[in-house]
């Protein structure tokens, strides 16, 4: 449904977690791994130059999988700059599960690093990025909504998937240069695969047009015959479809949801609607057992959309597995080391269970 595009870059390796809880929806044994699909740092990251919020980020390249000698060098480099801080940049307070995920990863790998949540307004984002660039103690940052698209325009370079998607959720800091990556894209695909859902040949409705929606559409656009993107901001939906060459389906106003929900087989909620535990974008009784619902929200772990879909006999998952997979890829980008997936998975599960306690 799209024209020619890049060869798929290497992305995060697929970790298949053991069945754990209804909340996390983990399904597989971690020993049953696929061929590695890593997101690797660029071999020659852009040199820091004149910083401007309006410049186009420079193109970066991917490197082959490290050999034993290069892996040792990478590990040595990571160890030499292991002490530092990781920042989580978002528009609203929160991020506790992600903090637990990354903190556990650093501890298990023997890396002395702290995680700090920063609530940043849209008007403060450029200054926040500039401060990270100037502070060598910052290893990098995780970026959440609503800043993933805007942040991609403020960096010194972009990884291959971020170049196409035009959104970043991971920033690495190397010698004063900030490189943006998108680990949401591979994580989205791996989360669907982990849930046993085959997206090929399915019609898709994506709700939202921000960075998470862009990653979702990019993951689906070569196999889904139709993708509709519905957003309160129709211009953003049009821009998404134009940038990602969505030729069948396309942008749609929220007023068309009654028709599109009936047509779609996979429905992806890439908006914050439902994070309050009450809101939905359309009536739950529009959902049928033939739908598969992927709500990218992970706080709360059971949103009104997920709960309602399950009550109506549809399969539904939340965004926790996607959070895990993108975090594993991001950890490797920040540290140059393979992620300690068992420790990170367990920490994420504990964090979610703690939040559910009265």
JOLINDA-V529127 format. One record per backbone hydrogen bond with DSSP energy under -0.5 kcal/mol. CO is the residue of the C=O (numbers start at 1). NH is the residue of the N-H. If there is no record, write none. Layout:
co: <CO	CO>
nh: <NH	NH>
This chain:
co: <1	13	14	14	15	17	21	21	26	29	31	38	42	52	58	67	68	69	70	71	72	73	74	75	76	77	78	79	84	85	85	86	87	87	88	88	89	90	95	96	97	98	99	100	101	102	103	104	105	106	107	110	111	112	114	116	118	118	121	121	122	124	125	126	127	128	129	130	131	132	134	135	137	137	139	140	141	142	144	145	147	148	148	149	150	151	156	157	158	159	160	161	162	162	169	170	171	172	172	174	177	177	178	178	179	180	181	181	181	183	184	185	186	187	188	189	190	191	192	193	196	197	199	203	203	204	205	205	206	206	207	210	211	212	213	214	215	216	217	220	220	223	226	227	228	228	229	230	232	233	234	235	236	237	238	239	240	241	242	245	248	248	250	252	253	254	256	256	257	258	259	260	265	266	267	267	268	268	269	272	274	283	284	288	291	292	293	293	294	294	297	301	303	304	305	306	307	308	309	310	315	317	319	320	321	322	323	324	325	326	327	328	329	330	331	332	339	340	341	342	343	344	345	346	347	348	349	350	351	352	353	353	354>
nh: <247	15	16	34	17	28	25	26	20	32	33	40	45	55	158	71	72	73	74	75	76	77	78	79	80	81	81	82	114	139	140	116	89	142	90	118	144	120	99	100	101	102	103	104	105	106	107	108	109	111	110	112	113	84	86	88	90	120	124	125	125	128	129	130	131	132	133	134	135	135	136	138	85	139	173	87	171	89	147	91	151	152	168	152	153	154	58	180	60	163	164	165	166	167	143	181	141	174	179	177	174	179	156	157	172	159	169	170	183	187	188	189	190	191	192	193	194	195	197	196	198	199	202	265	266	228	207	268	208	230	270	214	215	216	217	218	219	220	221	223	224	201	204	250	206	230	252	208	234	237	238	239	240	241	242	243	244	246	245	247	227	250	229	231	256	257	259	260	261	262	263	264	292	205	269	294	207	270	296	275	277	286	287	291	315	267	295	317	269	296	319	303	307	308	309	310	311	312	314	313	293	295	323	324	325	326	327	328	329	330	331	332	333	334	335	336	341	344	345	346	347	348	349	350	351	352	353	354	355	356	356	357	357>
